[in-house]
Amino acid sequence: MFDPAKADHAYSDRMPAGVIWLIFALALVGAEALSGHMFLLMLGGGALAASATSWLIDGPVWIDGAVFLIVSVLLLALVRPAVRRRLTPAGGLQLGIQALEGKSAVVLDRVARDAGQVKLDGQVWTARPFNDADVYEPGESVTVLHIDGATAVVFRHG
């Protein structure tokens, strides 16, 4: 026969453990906002699973701990690498003069060892050839090897 006093007592025994796991999950997710490495987020997922297990299954506390461990390890091993690959840019964002390296330019004024100009990314740059013996005539297409101060060091397309 159903005894409400016993049922209420069993429910109240499981509730605090589930609440503790839920608080732990929220704390881990909050701490993840400070680190950004996705490690604590995966542990938070394990704690959330343990919280759900605690509320749904009337079992010993070690079951909650085992669920936390198993789900956390699975999230760390399977989900975290895929999420990090998706959120991390492949080559990294290049800014400033580093973004100009490898771009094509058009020779405006004869580029030789001592002088020259190219149009690079819509701007006119002083230029010199990578090899001192090379000379590039106006209209030729060159590639920027690197920027040396305010001078583009260029070479002919392969």
C-alpha positions as CSV (number, residue, x, y, z in Angstrom):
1,M,0.0,0.0,0.0
2,F,1.2,3.5,-0.8
3,D,2.4,5.4,2.2
4,P,2.7,9.2,1.5
5,A,5.0,9.8,4.4
6,K,7.6,7.3,3.1
7,A,7.3,8.6,-0.5
8,D,7.8,12.2,0.7
9,H,10.8,11.1,2.8
10,A,12.4,9.3,-0.2
11,Y,11.9,12.3,-2.4
12,S,13.5,14.7,0.1
13,D,16.5,12.4,0.4
14,R,17.3,12.7,-3.3
15,M,16.5,16.3,-3.7
16,P,19.5,17.8,-1.9
17,A,22.0,15.7,-3.8
18,G,20.4,16.8,-7.1
19,V,20.4,20.4,-6.1
20,I,24.1,20.2,-5.0
21,W,25.0,18.7,-8.4
22,L,23.0,21.4,-10.2
23,I,24.8,24.1,-8.2
24,F,28.1,22.4,-9.0
25,A,27.2,22.4,-12.7
26,L,26.3,26.1,-12.7
27,A,29.5,27.0,-10.9
28,L,31.6,25.1,-13.4
29,V,29.8,26.7,-16.4
30,G,30.3,30.1,-14.7
31,A,34.0,29.5,-14.2
32,E,34.3,28.4,-17.8
33,A,33.3,31.9,-18.8
34,L,36.5,33.1,-17.2
35,S,38.8,30.5,-18.7
36,G,37.5,29.9,-22.2
37,H,39.2,26.5,-22.6
38,M,36.0,24.4,-22.7
39,F,37.3,22.1,-20.0
40,L,35.1,23.3,-17.2
41,L,32.1,23.4,-19.5
42,M,32.5,19.7,-20.2
43,L,32.7,19.0,-16.4
44,G,29.6,21.2,-16.0
45,G,27.9,18.9,-18.5
46,G,28.9,15.9,-16.4
47,A,27.6,17.5,-13.2
48,L,24.3,18.3,-14.9
49,A,24.0,14.7,-16.0
50,A,24.7,13.6,-12.4
51,S,22.0,16.1,-11.1
52,A,19.5,14.5,-13.5
53,T,20.5,11.0,-12.4
54,S,20.1,12.0,-8.8
55,W,16.5,13.2,-9.4
56,L,15.5,10.4,-11.7
57,I,17.1,7.3,-10.1
58,D,16.7,6.3,-6.5
59,G,20.2,5.0,-6.0
60,P,23.3,5.6,-3.9
61,V,25.4,8.7,-4.3
62,W,28.2,6.8,-5.9
63,I,26.0,6.2,-9.0
64,D,25.8,10.0,-9.3
65,G,29.5,10.3,-9.1
66,A,30.0,7.5,-11.7
67,V,27.6,9.3,-14.1
68,F,29.5,12.5,-13.5
69,L,32.8,10.8,-14.3
70,I,31.6,8.9,-17.3
71,V,29.8,11.8,-18.9
72,S,32.6,14.2,-18.2
73,V,35.2,11.9,-19.8
74,L,33.0,11.4,-22.8
75,L,32.4,15.1,-23.3
76,L,36.1,15.9,-22.9
77,A,37.2,13.1,-25.3
78,L,34.5,13.4,-28.0
79,V,32.8,16.8,-27.8
80,R,35.5,19.2,-26.7
81,P,37.9,18.6,-29.6
82,A,35.2,19.1,-32.2
83,V,33.9,22.3,-30.5
84,R,37.4,23.7,-30.2
85,R,38.2,23.0,-33.9
86,R,34.9,24.7,-34.9
87,L,35.6,27.8,-32.7
88,T,39.3,28.2,-33.3
89,P,40.3,29.9,-36.6
90,A,42.5,27.8,-38.8
91,G,45.4,30.2,-39.5
92,G,44.6,32.9,-37.0
93,L,43.7,36.4,-38.0
94,Q,46.6,38.4,-39.3
95,L,46.6,42.1,-38.8
96,G,48.7,45.1,-39.9
97,I,51.7,44.5,-42.1
98,Q,51.6,40.8,-41.5
99,A,48.3,40.6,-43.4
100,L,50.1,42.1,-46.5
101,E,52.7,39.4,-46.7
102,G,52.0,37.0,-49.5
103,K,49.7,39.4,-51.4
104,S,50.1,40.4,-55.0
105,A,51.1,43.9,-56.0
106,V,51.5,45.8,-59.3
107,V,54.8,47.6,-60.0
108,L,54.1,51.3,-60.5
109,D,57.7,52.6,-60.8
110,R,60.6,50.5,-61.8
111,V,61.7,48.3,-58.8
112,A,65.4,47.9,-58.5
113,R,67.9,47.6,-55.6
114,D,67.7,51.2,-54.7
115,A,64.2,52.4,-55.6
116,G,60.7,51.5,-56.8
117,Q,57.0,51.6,-56.0
118,V,54.2,49.1,-56.0
119,K,50.5,49.3,-55.6
120,L,49.6,47.0,-52.7
121,D,46.1,46.5,-51.3
122,G,45.1,49.9,-52.8
123,Q,48.0,51.8,-51.4
124,V,51.3,52.9,-52.9
125,W,54.4,51.4,-51.2
126,T,58.1,51.9,-51.6
127,A,59.5,48.6,-52.8
128,R,62.7,46.7,-53.4
129,P,63.4,43.3,-54.9
130,F,64.2,40.3,-52.7
131,N,67.2,39.6,-54.9
132,D,69.3,42.7,-55.4
133,A,70.0,41.7,-59.0
134,D,66.3,41.6,-60.0
135,V,64.6,44.5,-61.7
136,Y,60.8,44.7,-62.2
137,E,59.2,47.0,-64.7
138,P,55.9,49.0,-64.4
139,G,52.9,46.8,-64.9
140,E,54.5,43.6,-63.7
141,S,52.8,41.6,-61.0
142,V,54.9,40.7,-58.0
143,T,54.3,39.1,-54.6
144,V,55.1,40.7,-51.3
145,L,57.6,38.5,-49.3
146,H,57.6,40.7,-46.3
147,I,57.5,44.4,-45.1
148,D,60.8,45.9,-44.0
149,G,59.9,49.1,-42.2
150,A,57.9,51.1,-44.8
151,T,59.3,49.1,-47.8
152,A,57.7,46.1,-49.4
153,V,60.2,43.4,-50.3
154,V,58.9,41.7,-53.4
155,F,59.6,38.9,-55.9
156,R,58.2,37.8,-59.2
157,H,55.3,35.4,-59.3
158,G,56.4,31.8,-59.7
